[in-house]
Amino acid sequence: MRKLILYGLLICPLSLAAQEQYTLEQCRQMALKQNKEIAASVKQTAMAHYMAKSYKGNFFPNFTANGTGFYSGTDGTFGIPGGNLPVLAPDATTGVLAPNGNYAYFPGIDLNYKIGAIYAAGVQMEQPLYMGGKITAAYKMALLNRDLARLSERKTASEVVVSTDKAYMMMVKAKEMMKVAGQYNKLLTELHKNVQDAFKHGLKLRNDVLKVQVKLNDSELAVRKAENALRLARMNLCHEIGISLLSDIDVSDDFPTVEQQMAPKTLDITNRPEYGMVGKQVDIARQQVKLARSEMLPQVGVKGMYSYLHGVKLNDQYLLDKGNYAVMLNVSVPLFHFGERSNKIRSAKAQLQQARLQQENANEQMLLELTRAANNLDEARLECDIADRSLTQAEENMTVSGNQYRVGLETLSDYLEAQTMWQQSYEARVNAHFNLYLTFVEYRKAEGNLQ
């Protein structure tokens, strides 16, 4: 496209030398960096990543340390007096124990006890051996959720790129429309001066002056509208890239070149993030079935522990002062739960079938969207070619009409009409190139190749 010539300043005039020009790629990078939705998607991906690592830990033993402390000031004594105790022996005839006349000396018992501080500490290890596939299914679901989050992040990024490209091209278009309005106003200003001079010398009628003046008034309004549109487009682009809305920025004067051959004969949607997302959702539903089925299967786990107990003094010696260990194997086999678990499996299977139907529907819609985007791109390219030819013809028509008007072979109305046709053709050309790039970006997004 041709370079833009500014014929007016914006409402808040700033020095053009202070303007900073941004490329499309710079605006994309700034938008991707500043966008809040992308930041949220990144956090979602990080959350899914750590959740997958958390589920992976279920494959390994779980070690737990515990300790308990207790203190009591309770103390006391316990005693049994000593003395001579009769010795019993069985009677030879009856077998009944009876004193035999002898005595044994019993020294007695004198115990002093004190509770004091009691503490226990231990280490416990738990290792699942077989859980019916529950741990594996849960871990695979976590991995699928992580992949789903990454695809969602990519989808959000593509939407931000489309929005940024549109804002950028809106500013390029506004600059081009400023050029059209300015050149049209310049043509009418020059024509108005010539017609007015001719009227003063009696060569033109007052009606001719008024005709040009009406067109000139309309063109002044068009210039003001173009100025306001450019100011608004600049503010919108500033919003997209995350800088102050009052920043005085500039963009390229040209629409980017669109590749000539973009729409292939075979339409492929497998590279779209949405295609991968619906596929992951089906995989998650499949693992959900396995997770529900695991509750119907046996579960086997092993537990080992070691503990140490210390405390309770008895005659100034600790009664409890040793460690012990234990190993336990646990097997749990579900028998009957009145349909609770079997119905969970049926529900999960129904959810899987629903996910598959949604996948088929989404894939068909994406294929339709890609086909529509390819058709729009083809039509936009043809529209651009026609607009380019129409502008060339309108310029030639305006030149011929102007030459004929100056030699008196054409009326002023015809010449004004030729100028209006040139203006409309120029605006149509700007709109066509603007629409071509947007349809190109939408096509790249529809096929999943928008970088």
C-alpha positions as CSV (number, residue, x, y, z in Angstrom):
1,M,0.0,0.0,0.0
2,R,1.1,3.6,-0.5
3,K,2.5,5.7,2.3
4,L,0.1,7.6,4.3
5,I,0.1,11.4,4.2
6,L,-1.5,13.0,7.3
7,Y,-3.5,16.1,6.6
8,G,-4.6,16.8,10.2
9,L,-3.5,16.2,13.7
10,L,-5.5,14.3,16.4
11,I,-7.4,15.9,19.2
12,C,-4.3,15.8,21.4
13,P,-1.6,16.8,18.9
14,L,1.8,15.3,19.5
15,S,5.1,15.6,17.7
16,L,5.5,12.9,15.0
17,A,9.1,12.7,15.9
18,A,8.1,11.3,19.3
19,Q,6.1,8.5,17.8
20,E,7.4,5.0,18.3
21,Q,6.7,2.6,15.4
22,Y,5.8,-1.0,16.2
23,T,5.8,-3.9,13.9
24,L,3.1,-6.5,13.9
25,E,5.4,-9.1,15.5
26,Q,6.3,-6.7,18.3
27,C,2.6,-6.0,19.0
28,R,1.9,-9.8,19.1
29,Q,4.7,-10.4,21.6
30,M,3.6,-7.5,23.8
31,A,0.0,-8.7,23.8
32,L,1.0,-12.3,24.6
33,K,3.1,-11.0,27.5
34,Q,0.5,-8.6,28.9
35,N,-2.7,-10.5,28.4
36,K,-4.4,-11.6,31.6
37,E,-6.1,-14.6,30.1
38,I,-2.8,-16.0,28.9
39,A,-1.3,-15.4,32.4
40,A,-4.3,-17.4,33.9
41,S,-3.8,-20.2,31.3
42,V,-0.1,-20.4,32.3
43,K,-1.0,-20.8,35.9
44,Q,-3.6,-23.4,35.0
45,T,-0.9,-25.4,33.2
46,A,1.4,-25.1,36.1
47,M,-1.3,-26.3,38.5
48,A,-2.0,-29.3,36.3
49,H,1.7,-30.1,36.0
50,Y,2.1,-30.1,39.8
51,M,-1.0,-32.1,40.2
52,A,0.3,-34.8,37.9
53,K,3.5,-34.9,39.9
54,S,1.4,-35.3,43.1
55,Y,-0.5,-38.3,41.6
56,K,2.8,-39.8,40.5
57,G,3.9,-40.0,44.2
58,N,1.1,-42.5,44.9
59,F,3.2,-45.2,43.2
60,F,5.9,-44.9,45.9
61,P,5.9,-45.8,49.6
62,N,4.5,-43.3,52.1
63,F,6.7,-42.8,55.1
64,T,5.2,-41.2,58.3
65,A,7.0,-40.3,61.5
66,N,5.0,-39.8,64.7
67,G,5.7,-39.0,68.3
68,T,3.7,-38.7,71.5
69,G,4.7,-37.1,74.8
70,F,3.0,-37.4,78.2
71,Y,3.9,-36.2,81.7
72,S,2.3,-37.0,85.0
73,G,3.5,-36.2,88.5
74,T,1.8,-39.3,89.9
75,D,4.1,-41.4,92.2
76,G,3.7,-43.8,95.1
77,T,4.7,-47.0,96.7
78,F,3.4,-50.5,96.8
79,G,4.5,-53.0,99.4
80,I,3.8,-56.5,100.8
81,P,5.2,-57.3,104.3
82,G,7.6,-60.2,104.6
83,G,7.5,-63.1,107.1
84,N,7.4,-66.9,107.5
85,L,5.0,-68.6,105.1
86,P,3.8,-72.1,105.7
87,V,4.9,-74.7,103.2
88,L,2.1,-76.7,101.7
89,A,2.4,-80.2,100.5
90,P,-0.2,-82.7,99.0
91,D,-1.6,-85.2,101.4
92,A,-0.5,-88.7,100.6
93,T,-4.1,-90.1,100.8
94,T,-6.3,-87.3,99.7
95,G,-4.0,-85.3,97.5
96,V,-5.1,-82.0,99.1
97,L,-2.5,-79.4,99.9
98,A,-1.9,-79.1,103.6
99,P,0.8,-77.6,105.8
100,N,3.6,-80.0,106.4
101,G,5.0,-78.2,109.5
102,N,7.7,-76.4,107.6
103,Y,8.0,-72.6,106.9
104,A,9.6,-70.5,104.2
105,Y,10.8,-67.0,104.7
106,F,9.3,-64.3,102.4
107,P,11.3,-61.1,102.4
108,G,8.3,-59.0,101.3
109,I,7.9,-56.5,98.3
110,D,8.7,-52.8,98.5
111,L,8.0,-51.0,95.1
112,N,8.4,-47.3,94.5
113,Y,6.9,-46.0,91.2
114,K,6.8,-42.7,89.5
115,I,5.0,-41.9,86.2
116,G,6.9,-38.8,85.2
117,A,7.5,-38.3,81.5
118,I,6.4,-40.9,78.9
119,Y,7.2,-40.5,75.3
120,A,6.8,-42.7,72.2
121,A,8.2,-42.3,68.7
122,G,7.9,-44.4,65.6
123,V,8.2,-44.6,61.8
124,Q,5.5,-46.1,59.5
125,M,5.7,-47.1,55.9
126,E,2.7,-47.8,53.7
127,Q,3.0,-49.2,50.2
128,P,0.0,-50.1,47.9
129,L,0.7,-53.2,45.9
130,Y,-2.5,-53.5,43.9
131,M,-5.4,-51.1,43.9
132,G,-7.4,-52.4,41.0
133,G,-5.8,-49.9,38.6
134,K,-7.0,-46.8,40.6
135,I,-3.5,-45.2,41.0
136,T,-2.6,-45.7,37.4
137,A,-5.9,-44.4,36.1
138,A,-5.7,-41.3,38.4
139,Y,-2.1,-40.6,37.3
140,K,-3.0,-40.9,33.6
141,M,-6.0,-38.5,34.1
142,A,-3.7,-36.0,35.7
143,L,-1.3,-36.2,32.7
144,L,-4.2,-35.8,30.4
145,N,-5.4,-32.7,32.3
146,R,-1.9,-31.3,32.1
147,D,-1.9,-31.8,28.3
148,L,-5.4,-30.3,28.1
149,A,-4.2,-27.2,30.0
150,R,-1.3,-26.8,27.6
151,L,-3.7,-27.0,24.6
152,S,-6.0,-24.5,26.3
153,E,-3.1,-22.2,26.7
154,R,-2.2,-22.5,23.0
155,K,-5.9,-21.8,22.1
156,T,-6.0,-18.7,24.2
157,A,-2.7,-17.5,22.6
158,S,-4.1,-17.9,19.1
159,E,-7.2,-15.9,20.1
160,V,-5.0,-13.1,21.5
161,V,-3.0,-13.1,18.2
162,V,-6.1,-12.8,16.2
163,S,-7.4,-9.9,18.3
164,T,-4.0,-8.1,18.2
165,D,-3.7,-8.5,14.5
166,K,-7.2,-7.1,14.0
167,A,-6.4,-4.1,16.2
168,Y,-3.1,-3.6,14.3
169,M,-4.8,-3.8,10.9
170,M,-7.5,-1.5,12.1
171,M,-4.9,1.2,12.6
172,V,-3.3,0.5,9.3
173,K,-6.7,0.8,7.7
174,A,-7.4,4.0,9.6
175,K,-4.2,5.5,8.3
176,E,-5.1,4.5,4.7
177,M,-8.6,6.0,5.1
178,M,-6.9,9.2,6.3
179,K,-4.9,9.2,3.1
180,V,-8.0,8.8,1.0
181,A,-9.9,11.5,2.8
182,G,-7.0,13.9,2.7
183,Q,-6.3,13.4,-1.1
184,Y,-10.0,13.7,-1.9
185,N,-10.2,16.9,0.2
186,K,-7.1,18.2,-1.6
187,L,-8.7,17.5,-5.0
188,L,-11.9,19.2,-4.1
189,T,-10.1,22.2,-2.6
190,E,-8.1,22.7,-5.8
191,L,-11.2,22.3,-7.9
192,H,-13.2,24.7,-5.7
193,K,-10.4,27.3,-6.1
194,N,-10.4,26.9,-9.9
195,V,-14.2,27.1,-10.2
196,Q,-14.4,30.1,-7.9
197,D,-11.8,31.9,-10.0
198,A,-13.7,31.0,-13.1
199,F,-16.9,32.3,-11.5
200,K,-15.3,35.6,-10.7
201,H,-14.3,36.1,-14.3
202,G,-17.8,35.1,-15.5
203,L,-16.8,31.7,-16.9
204,K,-18.7,29.6,-14.5
205,L,-22.1,29.8,-12.9
206,R,-22.8,30.3,-9.2
207,N,-24.4,26.9,-9.2
208,D,-21.1,25.2,-10.1
209,V,-19.4,26.9,-7.1
210,L,-22.1,25.6,-4.8
211,K,-21.9,22.0,-6.2
212,V,-18.2,21.9,-5.4
213,Q,-18.7,23.6,-2.1
214,V,-21.2,20.9,-1.0
215,K,-18.7,18.2,-1.9
216,L,-15.9,20.0,-0.1
217,N,-18.0,20.3,3.0
218,D,-18.7,16.5,2.9
219,S,-15.0,15.9,2.5
220,E,-14.1,18.0,5.5
221,L,-16.4,15.9,7.6
222,A,-14.9,12.7,6.1
223,V,-11.4,14.0,7.1
224,R,-12.6,14.6,10.7
225,K,-14.1,11.2,10.9
226,A,-10.9,9.6,9.6
227,E,-8.9,11.5,12.2
228,N,-11.2,10.3,15.0
229,A,-11.1,6.7,13.6
230,L,-7.3,6.7,13.6
231,R,-7.2,8.0,17.2
232,L,-9.6,5.4,18.4
233,A,-7.7,2.6,16.5
234,R,-4.5,3.7,18.1
235,M,-6.1,3.6,21.6
236,N,-7.5,0.2,20.9
237,L,-4.1,-1.2,19.8
238,C,-2.5,0.3,22.9
239,H,-5.1,-1.5,25.0
240,E,-4.4,-4.8,23.2
241,I,-0.6,-4.6,23.8
242,G,-0.9,-3.5,27.4
243,I,0.4,0.1,27.3
244,S,-1.2,3.4,28.2
245,L,-4.1,4.3,25.9
246,L,-2.6,7.8,25.4
247,S,0.7,6.4,24.1
248,D,1.7,8.0,20.8
249,I,2.5,5.0,18.7
250,D,2.7,4.3,15.0
251,V,2.4,1.3,12.8
252,S,3.4,0.2,9.3
253,D,1.7,1.9,6.4
254,D,1.3,-1.4,4.5
255,F,-0.9,-4.4,5.0
256,P,1.2,-7.6,5.3
257,T,1.6,-9.6,2.2
258,V,-0.7,-12.7,2.1
259,E,0.7,-15.8,0.6
260,Q,-0.7,-16.7,-2.8
261,Q,-1.4,-20.4,-2.2
262,M,-2.9,-20.9,1.2
263,A,-5.9,-23.1,0.9
264,P,-4.9,-26.7,0.3
265,K,-7.1,-29.2,-1.5
266,T,-7.2,-31.4,1.6
267,L,-8.5,-29.7,4.7
268,D,-6.8,-30.8,7.9
269,I,-7.9,-29.8,11.4
270,T,-5.7,-32.2,13.4
271,N,-3.2,-29.4,14.2
272,R,-5.9,-27.3,15.9
273,P,-5.7,-27.1,19.7
274,E,-9.4,-27.6,19.9
275,Y,-9.0,-30.9,18.1
276,G,-6.5,-32.1,20.6
277,M,-8.7,-30.8,23.5
278,V,-11.7,-32.8,22.6
279,G,-9.5,-35.9,22.1
280,K,-8.0,-35.5,25.6
281,Q,-11.5,-35.2,27.0
282,V,-12.4,-38.5,25.5
283,D,-9.2,-40.0,27.0
284,I,-10.1,-38.6,30.4
285,A,-13.5,-40.1,30.2
286,R,-12.0,-43.5,29.3
287,Q,-9.7,-43.3,32.4
288,Q,-12.7,-42.4,34.5
289,V,-14.3,-45.7,33.5
290,K,-11.2,-47.5,34.7
291,L,-11.2,-45.5,37.9
292,A,-14.8,-46.5,38.6
293,R,-14.1,-50.1,37.8
294,S,-11.1,-50.2,40.2
295,E,-13.6,-50.0,43.1
296,M,-15.0,-53.4,42.1
297,L,-11.5,-55.1,42.2
298,P,-9.4,-56.3,45.2
299,Q,-7.0,-53.9,46.8
300,V,-3.7,-55.1,48.4
301,G,-1.3,-53.1,50.5
302,V,1.5,-53.6,52.9
303,K,2.3,-51.6,56.0
304,G,5.4,-51.7,58.2
305,M,6.2,-49.8,61.4
306,Y,8.8,-49.4,64.1
307,S,8.1,-47.7,67.4
308,Y,10.0,-47.0,70.6
309,L,8.3,-46.4,74.0
310,H,10.1,-44.9,77.1
311,G,8.9,-44.0,80.5
312,V,7.5,-45.1,84.0
313,K,10.2,-45.5,86.7
314,L,9.9,-48.5,89.1
315,N,12.5,-48.4,91.9
316,D,14.5,-45.9,89.9
317,Q,14.6,-48.0,86.8
318,Y,12.6,-47.4,83.6
319,L,9.9,-50.0,83.2
320,L,9.3,-49.0,79.5
321,D,12.5,-48.7,77.5
322,K,12.5,-50.7,74.2
323,G,11.5,-50.6,70.6
324,N,9.4,-53.0,68.5
325,Y,8.4,-53.5,64.9
326,A,5.4,-54.9,63.0
327,V,4.5,-55.8,59.4
328,M,0.9,-56.0,58.2
329,L,-0.5,-57.2,54.8
330,N,-4.0,-55.9,54.0
331,V,-6.3,-57.4,51.4
332,S,-9.7,-55.9,50.7
333,V,-12.1,-57.6,48.4
334,P,-15.5,-55.8,47.7
335,L,-18.4,-58.3,47.8
336,F,-21.7,-56.5,47.5
337,H,-22.7,-52.8,47.7
338,F,-26.3,-52.9,46.5
339,G,-25.3,-51.6,43.0
340,E,-23.5,-48.5,44.2
341,R,-20.2,-49.2,42.5
342,S,-21.6,-51.0,39.4
343,N,-23.8,-48.0,38.7
344,K,-20.8,-45.7,39.0
345,I,-19.2,-47.8,36.2
346,R,-22.4,-47.5,34.0
347,S,-22.4,-43.7,34.6
348,A,-18.7,-43.4,33.6
349,K,-19.4,-45.4,30.5
350,A,-22.3,-43.1,29.6
351,Q,-20.0,-40.2,30.1
352,L,-17.5,-41.7,27.8
353,Q,-20.1,-42.2,25.1
354,Q,-21.2,-38.6,25.5
355,A,-17.6,-37.4,25.2
356,R,-17.2,-39.4,21.9
357,L,-20.4,-37.8,20.5
358,Q,-19.2,-34.4,21.5
359,Q,-15.8,-35.1,19.8
360,E,-17.5,-36.1,16.6
361,N,-19.7,-33.0,16.6
362,A,-16.8,-30.7,17.4
363,N,-14.6,-32.2,14.7
364,E,-17.4,-31.7,12.1
365,Q,-17.9,-28.1,13.2
366,M,-14.2,-27.4,13.0
367,L,-14.1,-28.9,9.5
368,L,-17.0,-26.7,8.5
369,E,-15.3,-23.7,10.0
370,L,-12.0,-24.5,8.1
371,T,-14.0,-24.9,4.8
372,R,-15.8,-21.6,5.4
373,A,-12.5,-19.9,6.2
374,A,-10.9,-21.3,3.0
375,N,-13.8,-20.1,0.9
376,N,-13.7,-16.6,2.6
377,L,-10.0,-16.4,1.9
378,D,-10.5,-17.3,-1.8
379,E,-13.2,-14.8,-2.1
380,A,-11.3,-12.1,-0.3
381,R,-8.3,-12.6,-2.6
382,L,-10.6,-12.2,-5.7
383,E,-12.1,-9.1,-4.1
384,C,-8.7,-7.6,-3.6
385,D,-7.8,-8.2,-7.3
386,I,-11.0,-6.6,-8.4
387,A,-10.6,-3.7,-6.0
388,D,-7.0,-3.1,-7.3
389,R,-8.3,-3.1,-10.9
390,S,-11.2,-0.9,-10.1
391,L,-9.0,1.7,-8.4
392,T,-6.7,1.8,-11.5
393,Q,-9.7,2.2,-13.7
394,A,-11.2,4.9,-11.5
395,E,-7.9,6.8,-11.4
396,E,-7.7,6.7,-15.2
397,N,-11.4,7.7,-15.5
398,M,-10.8,10.7,-13.1
399,T,-7.8,11.8,-15.1
400,V,-9.6,11.6,-18.5
401,S,-12.7,13.3,-17.0
402,G,-10.5,16.1,-15.6
403,N,-8.8,16.7,-18.9
404,Q,-12.2,16.8,-20.7
405,Y,-13.7,19.1,-18.1
406,R,-10.8,21.6,-18.4
407,V,-11.3,21.8,-22.2
408,G,-15.1,22.1,-21.9
409,L,-16.0,18.6,-23.2
410,E,-17.5,17.4,-19.9
411,T,-19.7,18.9,-17.3
412,L,-18.7,19.7,-13.7
413,S,-21.2,17.1,-12.4
414,D,-19.5,14.4,-14.4
415,Y,-16.1,15.4,-13.2
416,L,-17.3,15.4,-9.6
417,E,-18.9,12.0,-10.1
418,A,-15.6,10.7,-11.4
419,Q,-13.8,12.0,-8.3
420,T,-16.4,10.4,-6.1
421,M,-16.0,7.1,-7.9
422,W,-12.2,7.3,-7.3
423,Q,-12.7,8.0,-3.6
424,Q,-15.2,5.0,-3.3
425,S,-12.8,2.7,-5.3
426,Y,-9.9,3.7,-3.1
427,E,-11.9,3.1,0.1
428,A,-13.1,-0.3,-1.3
429,R,-9.5,-1.2,-2.0
430,V,-8.4,-0.4,1.5
431,N,-11.4,-2.4,2.9
432,A,-10.6,-5.3,0.6
433,H,-6.9,-5.5,1.7
434,F,-8.0,-5.2,5.3
435,N,-10.5,-8.0,4.9
436,L,-8.0,-10.2,3.0
437,Y,-5.5,-10.1,5.9
438,L,-8.2,-10.8,8.5
439,T,-9.6,-13.7,6.5
440,F,-6.0,-15.0,6.1
441,V,-5.5,-14.9,9.9
442,E,-8.8,-16.6,10.5
443,Y,-7.9,-19.3,8.1
444,R,-4.6,-19.9,9.7
445,K,-6.3,-20.1,13.1
446,A,-9.0,-22.5,11.7
447,E,-6.3,-24.9,10.5
448,G,-4.2,-24.6,13.7
449,N,-1.2,-23.0,12.1
450,L,-1.4,-19.5,13.6
451,Q,1.9,-18.8,15.3
